[in-house]
Amino acid sequence: MTNMTNAIINTVPISMFNRGLAGQVFEEVKKTGAKVVMKNNTAECVLLSPEEYVRLMDEVNDVRLLALAEERWSKFDGVTTVSKEDAYREMGITEDDLAKIDEVEFE
């Protein structure tokens, strides 16, 4: 029952736009995060608040990165791994070079 209630609450007929009530619809989107615009009893489009859009895109990107990490991890071969020292030597990097660099923060 809750899903049906949410579906009804989160839909808006396209006629509201035709009647000049777009501002009201946009205010509702700000409050709820999203609304489904219905036309002839069919979902026509989804309106998202900028915050909801960013949240969803962050989630999509996280899933993509996770899939890439899992794919790379599945192909990991410890035999062909290069040591840190060998990589530094190959790239001409010394421990002193690294000590001079400001710390980087990852999220």
Secondary structure, 3 states (H helix, E strand, C coil): CHHHHHHHHCEEECHHHHCCCHHHHHHHHHHHCEEEEEECCEEEEEEECHHHHHHHHHHHHHHHHHHHHHHHHHCCCHHHCCCHHHHHHHHCCCHHHHHCCCCCCCC
